[in-house]
Amino acid sequence: MNLLDRTLRFHLSTEGRKALRGLVPATGSFQARVVSQEELGLLVNRRSTKVKRLSESVPVMLLRWDYIATMTFDYQPGGAPTRPPIGFREI
């Protein structure tokens, strides 16, 4: 699933809560926008404002996959994926 540019609510694991002490609330969940999705985890921006220019730098934080207990967001399914028609094609 592509999480890029979505705002998610994160609930951290016990390990994640310890590792990110001082960067995230001590209890409960927090919201952040996904800037990039990497093998190690998600790069997130906790600011609520959107970046206006691509050249503008923003602070990001790596949320390792093992630090995330769960994440929630509003899902809007897209239409059914389109497939090419079956049969002969003109070359």
HTML snippet that shows the backbone in 3Dmol.js (N, CA, C, O; Angstrom):
<script src="https://3Dmol.org/build/3Dmol-min.js"></script>
<div id="view" style="width:600px;height:400px;position:relative"></div>
<script>
const pdb = `
ATOM      1  N   MET A   1       0.845  -1.169   0.000  1.00  0.00           N
ATOM      2  CA  MET A   1       0.000   0.000   0.000  1.00  0.00           C
ATOM      3  C   MET A   1       0.894   1.236   0.000  1.00  0.00           C
ATOM      4  O   MET A   1       1.881   1.302   0.733  1.00  0.00           O
ATOM      5  N   ASN A   2       0.549   2.179  -0.802  1.00  0.00           N
ATOM      6  CA  ASN A   2       1.307   3.420  -0.885  1.00  0.00           C
ATOM      7  C   ASN A   2       0.815   4.384   0.197  1.00  0.00           C
ATOM      8  O   ASN A   2      -0.328   4.839   0.157  1.00  0.00           O
ATOM      9  N   LEU A   3       1.670   4.686   1.145  1.00  0.00           N
ATOM     10  CA  LEU A   3       1.319   5.589   2.244  1.00  0.00           C
ATOM     11  C   LEU A   3       1.844   7.003   2.032  1.00  0.00           C
ATOM     12  O   LEU A   3       1.627   7.883   2.865  1.00  0.00           O
ATOM     13  N   LEU A   4       2.529   7.214   0.928  1.00  0.00           N
ATOM     14  CA  LEU A   4       3.167   8.497   0.646  1.00  0.00           C
ATOM     15  C   LEU A   4       2.165   9.643   0.644  1.00  0.00           C
ATOM     16  O   LEU A   4       1.108   9.554   0.020  1.00  0.00           O
ATOM     17  N   ASP A   5       2.501  10.709   1.338  1.00  0.00           N
ATOM     18  CA  ASP A   5       1.717  11.943   1.422  1.00  0.00           C
ATOM     19  C   ASP A   5       0.370  11.767   2.120  1.00  0.00           C
ATOM     20  O   ASP A   5      -0.540  12.570   1.910  1.00  0.00           O
ATOM     21  N   ARG A   6       0.231  10.741   2.936  1.00  0.00           N
ATOM     22  CA  ARG A   6      -0.980  10.549   3.743  1.00  0.00           C
ATOM     23  C   ARG A   6      -0.684  10.962   5.178  1.00  0.00           C
ATOM     24  O   ARG A   6       0.441  10.815   5.656  1.00  0.00           O
ATOM     25  N   THR A   7      -1.686  11.473   5.851  1.00  0.00           N
ATOM     26  CA  THR A   7      -1.561  11.770   7.270  1.00  0.00           C
ATOM     27  C   THR A   7      -2.120  10.581   8.032  1.00  0.00           C
ATOM     28  O   THR A   7      -3.280  10.205   7.862  1.00  0.00           O
ATOM     29  N   LEU A   8      -1.279   9.995   8.872  1.00  0.00           N
ATOM     30  CA  LEU A   8      -1.641   8.803   9.626  1.00  0.00           C
ATOM     31  C   LEU A   8      -1.568   9.079  11.115  1.00  0.00           C
ATOM     32  O   LEU A   8      -0.871   9.994  11.555  1.00  0.00           O
ATOM     33  N   ARG A   9      -2.290   8.284  11.886  1.00  0.00           N
ATOM     34  CA  ARG A   9      -2.193   8.325  13.346  1.00  0.00           C
ATOM     35  C   ARG A   9      -1.407   7.094  13.759  1.00  0.00           C
ATOM     36  O   ARG A   9      -1.804   5.968  13.459  1.00  0.00           O
ATOM     37  N   PHE A  10      -0.288   7.305  14.449  1.00  0.00           N
ATOM     38  CA  PHE A  10       0.614   6.234  14.841  1.00  0.00           C
ATOM     39  C   PHE A  10       0.449   5.883  16.314  1.00  0.00           C
ATOM     40  O   PHE A  10       0.338   6.762  17.168  1.00  0.00           O
ATOM     41  N   HIS A  11       0.436   4.591  16.593  1.00  0.00           N
ATOM     42  CA  HIS A  11       0.469   4.045  17.946  1.00  0.00           C
ATOM     43  C   HIS A  11       1.768   3.252  18.010  1.00  0.00           C
ATOM     44  O   HIS A  11       1.963   2.322  17.228  1.00  0.00           O
ATOM     45  N   LEU A  12       2.656   3.609  18.931  1.00  0.00           N
ATOM     46  CA  LEU A  12       3.981   3.003  18.972  1.00  0.00           C
ATOM     47  C   LEU A  12       4.036   1.768  19.861  1.00  0.00           C
ATOM     48  O   LEU A  12       3.254   1.615  20.800  1.00  0.00           O
ATOM     49  N   SER A  13       4.983   0.894  19.536  1.00  0.00           N
ATOM     50  CA  SER A  13       5.274  -0.257  20.383  1.00  0.00           C
ATOM     51  C   SER A  13       6.023   0.249  21.620  1.00  0.00           C
ATOM     52  O   SER A  13       6.448   1.403  21.661  1.00  0.00           O
ATOM     53  N   THR A  14       6.183  -0.608  22.614  1.00  0.00           N
ATOM     54  CA  THR A  14       6.925  -0.228  23.817  1.00  0.00           C
ATOM     55  C   THR A  14       8.354   0.158  23.463  1.00  0.00           C
ATOM     56  O   THR A  14       8.883   1.139  23.986  1.00  0.00           O
ATOM     57  N   GLU A  15       8.976  -0.610  22.579  1.00  0.00           N
ATOM     58  CA  GLU A  15      10.341  -0.311  22.127  1.00  0.00           C
ATOM     59  C   GLU A  15      10.394   1.047  21.422  1.00  0.00           C
ATOM     60  O   GLU A  15      11.312   1.834  21.651  1.00  0.00           O
ATOM     61  N   GLY A  16       9.418   1.312  20.573  1.00  0.00           N
ATOM     62  CA  GLY A  16       9.366   2.583  19.857  1.00  0.00           C
ATOM     63  C   GLY A  16       9.171   3.758  20.793  1.00  0.00           C
ATOM     64  O   GLY A  16       9.777   4.813  20.610  1.00  0.00           O
ATOM     65  N   ARG A  17       8.330   3.579  21.791  1.00  0.00           N
ATOM     66  CA  ARG A  17       8.073   4.642  22.771  1.00  0.00           C
ATOM     67  C   ARG A  17       9.367   4.988  23.515  1.00  0.00           C
ATOM     68  O   ARG A  17       9.652   6.161  23.760  1.00  0.00           O
ATOM     69  N   LYS A  18      10.155   3.951  23.877  1.00  0.00           N
ATOM     70  CA  LYS A  18      11.429   4.187  24.580  1.00  0.00           C
ATOM     71  C   LYS A  18      12.443   4.866  23.664  1.00  0.00           C
ATOM     72  O   LYS A  18      13.115   5.812  24.075  1.00  0.00           O
ATOM     73  N   ALA A  19      12.554   4.391  22.432  1.00  0.00           N
ATOM     74  CA  ALA A  19      13.551   4.925  21.497  1.00  0.00           C
ATOM     75  C   ALA A  19      13.259   6.371  21.107  1.00  0.00           C
ATOM     76  O   ALA A  19      14.185   7.150  20.879  1.00  0.00           O
ATOM     77  N   LEU A  20      11.990   6.731  21.030  1.00  0.00           N
ATOM     78  CA  LEU A  20      11.609   8.071  20.565  1.00  0.00           C
ATOM     79  C   LEU A  20      11.178   8.992  21.701  1.00  0.00           C
ATOM     80  O   LEU A  20      10.511  10.002  21.475  1.00  0.00           O
ATOM     81  N   ARG A  21      11.567   8.633  22.933  1.00  0.00           N
ATOM     82  CA  ARG A  21      11.217   9.447  24.102  1.00  0.00           C
ATOM     83  C   ARG A  21      11.683  10.883  23.873  1.00  0.00           C
ATOM     84  O   ARG A  21      12.830  11.118  23.493  1.00  0.00           O
ATOM     85  N   GLY A  22      10.801  11.820  24.102  1.00  0.00           N
ATOM     86  CA  GLY A  22      11.122  13.236  23.912  1.00  0.00           C
ATOM     87  C   GLY A  22      10.777  13.752  22.523  1.00  0.00           C
ATOM     88  O   GLY A  22      10.645  14.961  22.331  1.00  0.00           O
ATOM     89  N   LEU A  23      10.632  12.858  21.556  1.00  0.00           N
ATOM     90  CA  LEU A  23      10.274  13.270  20.194  1.00  0.00           C
ATOM     91  C   LEU A  23       8.786  13.104  19.912  1.00  0.00           C
ATOM     92  O   LEU A  23       8.228  13.764  19.034  1.00  0.00           O
ATOM     93  N   VAL A  24       8.153  12.211  20.671  1.00  0.00           N
ATOM     94  CA  VAL A  24       6.722  11.943  20.497  1.00  0.00           C
ATOM     95  C   VAL A  24       6.063  12.037  21.874  1.00  0.00           C
ATOM     96  O   VAL A  24       6.759  11.991  22.888  1.00  0.00           O
ATOM     97  N   PRO A  25       4.741  12.167  21.928  1.00  0.00           N
ATOM     98  CA  PRO A  25       4.066  12.223  23.228  1.00  0.00           C
ATOM     99  C   PRO A  25       4.376  10.977  24.069  1.00  0.00           C
ATOM    100  O   PRO A  25       4.527   9.881  23.529  1.00  0.00           O
ATOM    101  N   ALA A  26       4.468  11.150  25.377  1.00  0.00           N
ATOM    102  CA  ALA A  26       4.808  10.044  26.280  1.00  0.00           C
ATOM    103  C   ALA A  26       3.733   8.960  26.290  1.00  0.00           C
ATOM    104  O   ALA A  26       4.040   7.786  26.498  1.00  0.00           O
ATOM    105  N   THR A  27       2.489   9.340  26.070  1.00  0.00           N
ATOM    106  CA  THR A  27       1.400   8.359  26.031  1.00  0.00           C
ATOM    107  C   THR A  27       0.500   8.666  24.840  1.00  0.00           C
ATOM    108  O   THR A  27       0.537   9.761  24.278  1.00  0.00           O
ATOM    109  N   GLY A  28      -0.291   7.696  24.475  1.00  0.00           N
ATOM    110  CA  GLY A  28      -1.250   7.886  23.393  1.00  0.00           C
ATOM    111  C   GLY A  28      -0.613   7.836  22.016  1.00  0.00           C
ATOM    112  O   GLY A  28       0.500   7.340  21.840  1.00  0.00           O
ATOM    113  N   SER A  29      -1.338   8.357  21.055  1.00  0.00           N
ATOM    114  CA  SER A  29      -0.902   8.309  19.663  1.00  0.00           C
ATOM    115  C   SER A  29      -0.537   9.714  19.187  1.00  0.00           C
ATOM    116  O   SER A  29      -0.724  10.696  19.905  1.00  0.00           O
ATOM    117  N   PHE A  30      -0.016   9.790  17.969  1.00  0.00           N
ATOM    118  CA  PHE A  30       0.298  11.087  17.379  1.00  0.00           C
ATOM    119  C   PHE A  30       0.095  11.001  15.877  1.00  0.00           C
ATOM    120  O   PHE A  30       0.146   9.917  15.296  1.00  0.00           O
ATOM    121  N   GLN A  31      -0.137  12.154  15.249  1.00  0.00           N
ATOM    122  CA  GLN A  31      -0.334  12.227  13.806  1.00  0.00           C
ATOM    123  C   GLN A  31       0.926  12.724  13.127  1.00  0.00           C
ATOM    124  O   GLN A  31       1.663  13.549  13.668  1.00  0.00           O
ATOM    125  N   ALA A  32       1.161  12.206  11.931  1.00  0.00           N
ATOM    126  CA  ALA A  32       2.287  12.668  11.121  1.00  0.00           C
ATOM    127  C   ALA A  32       1.986  12.354   9.661  1.00  0.00           C
ATOM    128  O   ALA A  32       1.225  11.438   9.349  1.00  0.00           O
ATOM    129  N   ARG A  33       2.601  13.136   8.772  1.00  0.00           N
ATOM    130  CA  ARG A  33       2.435  12.927   7.329  1.00  0.00           C
ATOM    131  C   ARG A  33       3.621  12.134   6.815  1.00  0.00           C
ATOM    132  O   ARG A  33       4.767  12.444   7.139  1.00  0.00           O
ATOM    133  N   VAL A  34       3.352  11.113   6.016  1.00  0.00           N
ATOM    134  CA  VAL A  34       4.405  10.266   5.460  1.00  0.00           C
ATOM    135  C   VAL A  34       5.061  10.993   4.289  1.00  0.00           C
ATOM    136  O   VAL A  34       4.397  11.362   3.321  1.00  0.00           O
ATOM    137  N   VAL A  35       6.375  11.190   4.395  1.00  0.00           N
ATOM    138  CA  VAL A  35       7.146  11.876   3.368  1.00  0.00           C
ATOM    139  C   VAL A  35       7.795  10.866   2.431  1.00  0.00           C
ATOM    140  O   VAL A  35       7.916  11.106   1.229  1.00  0.00           O
ATOM    141  N   SER A  36       8.214   9.727   2.997  1.00  0.00           N
ATOM    142  CA  SER A  36       8.873   8.693   2.202  1.00  0.00           C
ATOM    143  C   SER A  36       8.680   7.345   2.879  1.00  0.00           C
ATOM    144  O   SER A  36       8.588   7.255   4.104  1.00  0.00           O
ATOM    145  N   GLN A  37       8.620   6.308   2.068  1.00  0.00           N
ATOM    146  CA  GLN A  37       8.458   4.948   2.570  1.00  0.00           C
ATOM    147  C   GLN A  37       9.727   4.177   2.216  1.00  0.00           C
ATOM    148  O   GLN A  37      10.032   3.991   1.038  1.00  0.00           O
ATOM    149  N   GLU A  38      10.469   3.728   3.233  1.00  0.00           N
ATOM    150  CA  GLU A  38      11.761   3.081   3.046  1.00  0.00           C
ATOM    151  C   GLU A  38      11.725   1.651   3.575  1.00  0.00           C
ATOM    152  O   GLU A  38      10.758   1.244   4.219  1.00  0.00           O
ATOM    153  N   GLU A  39      12.784   0.891   3.299  1.00  0.00           N
ATOM    154  CA  GLU A  39      12.885  -0.476   3.810  1.00  0.00           C
ATOM    155  C   GLU A  39      12.885  -0.518   5.329  1.00  0.00           C
ATOM    156  O   GLU A  39      12.271  -1.400   5.929  1.00  0.00           O
ATOM    157  N   LEU A  40      13.573   0.432   5.952  1.00  0.00           N
ATOM    158  CA  LEU A  40      13.674   0.466   7.416  1.00  0.00           C
ATOM    159  C   LEU A  40      12.398   0.941   8.093  1.00  0.00           C
ATOM    160  O   LEU A  40      12.129   0.574   9.237  1.00  0.00           O
ATOM    161  N   GLY A  41      11.612   1.752   7.397  1.00  0.00           N
ATOM    162  CA  GLY A  41      10.406   2.304   7.995  1.00  0.00           C
ATOM    163  C   GLY A  41       9.901   3.497   7.205  1.00  0.00           C
ATOM    164  O   GLY A  41      10.130   3.609   6.001  1.00  0.00           O
ATOM    165  N   LEU A  42       9.214   4.378   7.897  1.00  0.00           N
ATOM    166  CA  LEU A  42       8.618   5.551   7.264  1.00  0.00           C
ATOM    167  C   LEU A  42       9.333   6.819   7.704  1.00  0.00           C
ATOM    168  O   LEU A  42       9.645   6.983   8.883  1.00  0.00           O
ATOM    169  N   LEU A  43       9.592   7.714   6.758  1.00  0.00           N
ATOM    170  CA  LEU A  43      10.062   9.055   7.100  1.00  0.00           C
ATOM    171  C   LEU A  43       8.817   9.918   7.224  1.00  0.00           C
ATOM    172  O   LEU A  43       8.038  10.033   6.278  1.00  0.00           O
ATOM    173  N   VAL A  44       8.629  10.526   8.393  1.00  0.00           N
ATOM    174  CA  VAL A  44       7.409  11.290   8.647  1.00  0.00           C
ATOM    175  C   VAL A  44       7.740  12.715   9.058  1.00  0.00           C
ATOM    176  O   VAL A  44       8.813  13.001   9.588  1.00  0.00           O
ATOM    177  N   ASN A  45       6.788  13.593   8.798  1.00  0.00           N
ATOM    178  CA  ASN A  45       6.869  15.004   9.164  1.00  0.00           C
ATOM    179  C   ASN A  45       5.723  15.264  10.125  1.00  0.00           C
ATOM    180  O   ASN A  45       4.563  15.042   9.779  1.00  0.00           O
ATOM    181  N   ARG A  46       6.029  15.732  11.327  1.00  0.00           N
ATOM    182  CA  ARG A  46       4.993  15.971  12.329  1.00  0.00           C
ATOM    183  C   ARG A  46       4.349  17.339  12.194  1.00  0.00           C
ATOM    184  O   ARG A  46       3.357  17.615  12.869  1.00  0.00           O
ATOM    185  N   ARG A  47       4.889  18.212  11.332  1.00  0.00           N
ATOM    186  CA  ARG A  47       4.271  19.526  11.101  1.00  0.00           C
ATOM    187  C   ARG A  47       2.903  19.343  10.479  1.00  0.00           C
ATOM    188  O   ARG A  47       2.677  18.391   9.732  1.00  0.00           O
ATOM    189  N   SER A  48       1.988  20.252  10.785  1.00  0.00           N
ATOM    190  CA  SER A  48       0.649  20.156  10.195  1.00  0.00           C
ATOM    191  C   SER A  48       0.545  20.907   8.874  1.00  0.00           C
ATOM    192  O   SER A  48      -0.407  20.701   8.121  1.00  0.00           O
ATOM    193  N   THR A  49       1.509  21.772   8.583  1.00  0.00           N
ATOM    194  CA  THR A  49       1.421  22.551   7.346  1.00  0.00           C
ATOM    195  C   THR A  49       2.099  21.814   6.202  1.00  0.00           C
ATOM    196  O   THR A  49       3.095  21.119   6.400  1.00  0.00           O
ATOM    197  N   LYS A  50       1.557  21.972   5.017  1.00  0.00           N
ATOM    198  CA  LYS A  50       2.143  21.343   3.826  1.00  0.00           C
ATOM    199  C   LYS A  50       3.293  22.195   3.309  1.00  0.00           C
ATOM    200  O   LYS A  50       3.313  23.414   3.477  1.00  0.00           O
ATOM    201  N   VAL A  51       4.226  21.540   2.690  1.00  0.00           N
ATOM    202  CA  VAL A  51       5.362  22.234   2.085  1.00  0.00           C
ATOM    203  C   VAL A  51       4.872  22.933   0.829  1.00  0.00           C
ATOM    204  O   VAL A  51       4.187  22.326   0.006  1.00  0.00           O
ATOM    205  N   LYS A  52       5.218  24.209   0.674  1.00  0.00           N
ATOM    206  CA  LYS A  52       4.741  24.974  -0.477  1.00  0.00           C
ATOM    207  C   LYS A  52       5.645  24.820  -1.686  1.00  0.00           C
ATOM    208  O   LYS A  52       5.167  24.832  -2.821  1.00  0.00           O
ATOM    209  N   ARG A  53       6.944  24.677  -1.459  1.00  0.00           N
ATOM    210  CA  ARG A  53       7.898  24.539  -2.564  1.00  0.00           C
ATOM    211  C   ARG A  53       8.692  23.258  -2.372  1.00  0.00           C
ATOM    212  O   ARG A  53       8.985  22.858  -1.245  1.00  0.00           O
ATOM    213  N   LEU A  54       9.037  22.621  -3.480  1.00  0.00           N
ATOM    214  CA  LEU A  54       9.820  21.394  -3.404  1.00  0.00           C
ATOM    215  C   LEU A  54      11.202  21.629  -2.819  1.00  0.00           C
ATOM    216  O   LEU A  54      11.775  20.729  -2.207  1.00  0.00           O
ATOM    217  N   SER A  55      11.744  22.826  -2.999  1.00  0.00           N
ATOM    218  CA  SER A  55      13.087  23.112  -2.497  1.00  0.00           C
ATOM    219  C   SER A  55      13.092  23.402  -0.995  1.00  0.00           C
ATOM    220  O   SER A  55      14.156  23.439  -0.377  1.00  0.00           O
ATOM    221  N   GLU A  56      11.924  23.605  -0.409  1.00  0.00           N
ATOM    222  CA  GLU A  56      11.840  23.910   1.017  1.00  0.00           C
ATOM    223  C   GLU A  56      12.155  22.653   1.829  1.00  0.00           C
ATOM    224  O   GLU A  56      11.581  21.592   1.586  1.00  0.00           O
ATOM    225  N   SER A  57      13.062  22.777   2.788  1.00  0.00           N
ATOM    226  CA  SER A  57      13.406  21.612   3.608  1.00  0.00           C
ATOM    227  C   SER A  57      12.436  21.509   4.782  1.00  0.00           C
ATOM    228  O   SER A  57      11.960  22.519   5.301  1.00  0.00           O
ATOM    229  N   VAL A  58      12.155  20.295   5.184  1.00  0.00           N
ATOM    230  CA  VAL A  58      11.257  20.043   6.303  1.00  0.00           C
ATOM    231  C   VAL A  58      11.916  19.040   7.242  1.00  0.00           C
ATOM    232  O   VAL A  58      12.656  18.165   6.792  1.00  0.00           O
ATOM    233  N   PRO A  59      11.653  19.158   8.542  1.00  0.00           N
ATOM    234  CA  PRO A  59      12.209  18.180   9.475  1.00  0.00           C
ATOM    235  C   PRO A  59      11.449  16.859   9.362  1.00  0.00           C
ATOM    236  O   PRO A  59      10.219  16.840   9.355  1.00  0.00           O
ATOM    237  N   VAL A  60      12.185  15.771   9.274  1.00  0.00           N
ATOM    238  CA  VAL A  60      11.558  14.452   9.201  1.00  0.00           C
ATOM    239  C   VAL A  60      12.140  13.553  10.286  1.00  0.00           C
ATOM    240  O   VAL A  60      13.212  13.822  10.827  1.00  0.00           O
ATOM    241  N   MET A  61      11.418  12.487  10.590  1.00  0.00           N
ATOM    242  CA  MET A  61      11.830  11.526  11.597  1.00  0.00           C
ATOM    243  C   MET A  61      11.605  10.133  11.020  1.00  0.00           C
ATOM    244  O   MET A  61      10.580   9.880  10.387  1.00  0.00           O
ATOM    245  N   LEU A  62      12.554   9.234  11.234  1.00  0.00           N
ATOM    246  CA  LEU A  62      12.400   7.853  10.783  1.00  0.00           C
ATOM    247  C   LEU A  62      11.639   7.071  11.835  1.00  0.00           C
ATOM    248  O   LEU A  62      12.077   6.973  12.982  1.00  0.00           O
ATOM    249  N   LEU A  63      10.506   6.517  11.450  1.00  0.00           N
ATOM    250  CA  LEU A  63       9.759   5.597  12.304  1.00  0.00           C
ATOM    251  C   LEU A  63      10.039   4.196  11.788  1.00  0.00           C
ATOM    252  O   LEU A  63       9.493   3.783  10.766  1.00  0.00           O
ATOM    253  N   ARG A  64      10.886   3.472  12.493  1.00  0.00           N
ATOM    254  CA  ARG A  64      11.204   2.111  12.063  1.00  0.00           C
ATOM    255  C   ARG A  64       9.953   1.246  12.161  1.00  0.00           C
ATOM    256  O   ARG A  64       9.106   1.462  13.028  1.00  0.00           O
ATOM    257  N   TRP A  65       9.844   0.265  11.265  1.00  0.00           N
ATOM    258  CA  TRP A  65       8.670  -0.605  11.246  1.00  0.00           C
ATOM    259  C   TRP A  65       8.452  -1.265  12.606  1.00  0.00           C
ATOM    260  O   TRP A  65       7.310  -1.402  13.047  1.00  0.00           O
ATOM    261  N   ASP A  66       9.539  -1.681  13.281  1.00  0.00           N
ATOM    262  CA  ASP A  66       9.373  -2.355  14.571  1.00  0.00           C
ATOM    263  C   ASP A  66       8.998  -1.390  15.696  1.00  0.00           C
ATOM    264  O   ASP A  66       8.671  -1.843  16.793  1.00  0.00           O
ATOM    265  N   TYR A  67       9.033  -0.088  15.465  1.00  0.00           N
ATOM    266  CA  TYR A  67       8.584   0.892  16.452  1.00  0.00           C
ATOM    267  C   TYR A  67       7.074   1.127  16.374  1.00  0.00           C
ATOM    268  O   TYR A  67       6.481   1.667  17.307  1.00  0.00           O
ATOM    269  N   ILE A  68       6.460   0.729  15.280  1.00  0.00           N
ATOM    270  CA  ILE A  68       5.032   0.995  15.060  1.00  0.00           C
ATOM    271  C   ILE A  68       4.212  -0.212  15.494  1.00  0.00           C
ATOM    272  O   ILE A  68       4.367  -1.304  14.947  1.00  0.00           O
ATOM    273  N   ALA A  69       3.327  -0.012  16.489  1.00  0.00           N
ATOM    274  CA  ALA A  69       2.411  -1.072  16.898  1.00  0.00           C
ATOM    275  C   ALA A  69       1.266  -1.149  15.892  1.00  0.00           C
ATOM    276  O   ALA A  69       0.896  -2.230  15.434  1.00  0.00           O
ATOM    277  N   THR A  70       0.719   0.005  15.560  1.00  0.00           N
ATOM    278  CA  THR A  70      -0.327   0.083  14.538  1.00  0.00           C
ATOM    279  C   THR A  70      -0.416   1.524  14.042  1.00  0.00           C
ATOM    280  O   THR A  70       0.077   2.452  14.682  1.00  0.00           O
ATOM    281  N   MET A  71      -1.051   1.684  12.896  1.00  0.00           N
ATOM    282  CA  MET A  71      -1.296   3.022  12.365  1.00  0.00           C
ATOM    283  C   MET A  71      -2.690   3.035  11.766  1.00  0.00           C
ATOM    284  O   MET A  71      -3.148   2.035  11.212  1.00  0.00           O
ATOM    285  N   THR A  72      -3.355   4.161  11.878  1.00  0.00           N
ATOM    286  CA  THR A  72      -4.717   4.276  11.369  1.00  0.00           C
ATOM    287  C   THR A  72      -4.823   5.490  10.459  1.00  0.00           C
ATOM    288  O   THR A  72      -4.112   6.482  10.621  1.00  0.00           O
ATOM    289  N   PHE A  73      -5.735   5.381   9.496  1.00  0.00           N
ATOM    290  CA  PHE A  73      -6.011   6.494   8.592  1.00  0.00           C
ATOM    291  C   PHE A  73      -7.321   6.212   7.885  1.00  0.00           C
ATOM    292  O   PHE A  73      -7.815   5.085   7.906  1.00  0.00           O
ATOM    293  N   ASP A  74      -7.887   7.239   7.255  1.00  0.00           N
ATOM    294  CA  ASP A  74      -9.120   7.088   6.482  1.00  0.00           C
ATOM    295  C   ASP A  74      -8.759   6.565   5.106  1.00  0.00           C
ATOM    296  O   ASP A  74      -8.011   7.203   4.365  1.00  0.00           O
ATOM    297  N   TYR A  75      -9.290   5.409   4.770  1.00  0.00           N
ATOM    298  CA  TYR A  75      -8.969   4.756   3.498  1.00  0.00           C
ATOM    299  C   TYR A  75     -10.083   5.001   2.500  1.00  0.00           C
ATOM    300  O   TYR A  75     -11.255   4.765   2.795  1.00  0.00           O
ATOM    301  N   GLN A  76      -9.717   5.475   1.321  1.00  0.00           N
ATOM    302  CA  GLN A  76     -10.681   5.668   0.245  1.00  0.00           C
ATOM    303  C   GLN A  76     -10.259   4.780  -0.915  1.00  0.00           C
ATOM    304  O   GLN A  76      -9.295   5.091  -1.615  1.00  0.00           O
ATOM    305  N   PRO A  77     -10.969   3.681  -1.124  1.00  0.00           N
ATOM    306  CA  PRO A  77     -10.569   2.780  -2.205  1.00  0.00           C
ATOM    307  C   PRO A  77     -10.750   3.430  -3.567  1.00  0.00           C
ATOM    308  O   PRO A  77     -11.719   4.149  -3.810  1.00  0.00           O
ATOM    309  N   GLY A  78      -9.804   3.162  -4.439  1.00  0.00           N
ATOM    310  CA  GLY A  78      -9.902   3.653  -5.815  1.00  0.00           C
ATOM    311  C   GLY A  78     -10.793   2.718  -6.614  1.00  0.00           C
ATOM    312  O   GLY A  78     -11.300   1.728  -6.086  1.00  0.00           O
ATOM    313  N   GLY A  79     -10.978   3.029  -7.862  1.00  0.00           N
ATOM    314  CA  GLY A  79     -11.761   2.166  -8.730  1.00  0.00           C
ATOM    315  C   GLY A  79     -11.036   0.852  -8.976  1.00  0.00           C
ATOM    316  O   GLY A  79      -9.869   0.698  -8.616  1.00  0.00           O
ATOM    317  N   ALA A  80     -11.722  -0.071  -9.578  1.00  0.00           N
ATOM    318  CA  ALA A  80     -11.113  -1.361  -9.895  1.00  0.00           C
ATOM    319  C   ALA A  80      -9.950  -1.152 -10.858  1.00  0.00           C
ATOM    320  O   ALA A  80     -10.038  -0.330 -11.770  1.00  0.00           O
ATOM    321  N   PRO A  81      -8.861  -1.890 -10.659  1.00  0.00           N
ATOM    322  CA  PRO A  81      -7.723  -1.726 -11.571  1.00  0.00           C
ATOM    323  C   PRO A  81      -8.115  -2.112 -12.994  1.00  0.00           C
ATOM    324  O   PRO A  81      -8.838  -3.086 -13.205  1.00  0.00           O
ATOM    325  N   THR A  82      -7.641  -1.353 -13.951  1.00  0.00           N
ATOM    326  CA  THR A  82      -7.972  -1.638 -15.344  1.00  0.00           C
ATOM    327  C   THR A  82      -6.976  -2.634 -15.911  1.00  0.00           C
ATOM    328  O   THR A  82      -5.780  -2.578 -15.627  1.00  0.00           O
ATOM    329  N   ARG A  83      -7.493  -3.539 -16.712  1.00  0.00           N
ATOM    330  CA  ARG A  83      -6.654  -4.540 -17.367  1.00  0.00           C
ATOM    331  C   ARG A  83      -6.823  -4.400 -18.863  1.00  0.00           C
ATOM    332  O   ARG A  83      -7.890  -4.017 -19.344  1.00  0.00           O
ATOM    333  N   PRO A  84      -5.777  -4.709 -19.593  1.00  0.00           N
ATOM    334  CA  PRO A  84      -5.921  -4.654 -21.049  1.00  0.00           C
ATOM    335  C   PRO A  84      -6.909  -5.725 -21.510  1.00  0.00           C
ATOM    336  O   PRO A  84      -7.008  -6.781 -20.886  1.00  0.00           O
ATOM    337  N   PRO A  85      -7.638  -5.464 -22.589  1.00  0.00           N
ATOM    338  CA  PRO A  85      -8.602  -6.445 -23.076  1.00  0.00           C
ATOM    339  C   PRO A  85      -7.897  -7.730 -23.522  1.00  0.00           C
ATOM    340  O   PRO A  85      -6.756  -7.708 -23.982  1.00  0.00           O
ATOM    341  N   ILE A  86      -8.600  -8.825 -23.374  1.00  0.00           N
ATOM    342  CA  ILE A  86      -8.071 -10.120 -23.795  1.00  0.00           C
ATOM    343  C   ILE A  86      -8.398 -10.312 -25.270  1.00  0.00           C
ATOM    344  O   ILE A  86      -9.500  -9.989 -25.712  1.00  0.00           O
ATOM    345  N   GLY A  87      -7.459 -10.826 -26.018  1.00  0.00           N
ATOM    346  CA  GLY A  87      -7.719 -11.081 -27.432  1.00  0.00           C
ATOM    347  C   GLY A  87      -6.580 -10.599 -28.300  1.00  0.00           C
ATOM    348  O   GLY A  87      -5.491 -10.286 -27.818  1.00  0.00           O
ATOM    349  N   PHE A  88      -6.853 -10.546 -29.581  1.00  0.00           N
ATOM    350  CA  PHE A  88      -5.831 -10.140 -30.539  1.00  0.00           C
ATOM    351  C   PHE A  88      -5.670  -8.631 -30.526  1.00  0.00           C
ATOM    352  O   PHE A  88      -6.625  -7.881 -30.327  1.00  0.00           O
ATOM    353  N   ARG A  89      -4.419  -8.208 -30.745  1.00  0.00           N
ATOM    354  CA  ARG A  89      -4.142  -6.782 -30.854  1.00  0.00           C
ATOM    355  C   ARG A  89      -3.478  -6.528 -32.189  1.00  0.00           C
ATOM    356  O   ARG A  89      -2.740  -7.367 -32.706  1.00  0.00           O
ATOM    357  N   GLU A  90      -3.748  -5.379 -32.729  1.00  0.00           N
ATOM    358  CA  GLU A  90      -3.120  -4.986 -33.980  1.00  0.00           C
ATOM    359  C   GLU A  90      -1.727  -4.454 -33.670  1.00  0.00           C
ATOM    360  O   GLU A  90      -1.553  -3.641 -32.763  1.00  0.00           O
ATOM    361  N   ILE A  91      -0.750  -4.909 -34.418  1.00  0.00           N
ATOM    362  CA  ILE A  91       0.639  -4.494 -34.190  1.00  0.00           C
ATOM    363  C   ILE A  91       1.051  -3.451 -35.186  1.00  0.00           C
ATOM    364  O   ILE A  91       2.187  -2.979 -35.151  1.00  0.00           O
TER     365      ILE A  91
END
`;
const viewer = $3Dmol.createViewer("view");
viewer.addModel(pdb, "pdb");
viewer.setStyle({}, {cartoon: {color: "spectrum"}});
viewer.zoomTo();
viewer.render();
</script>
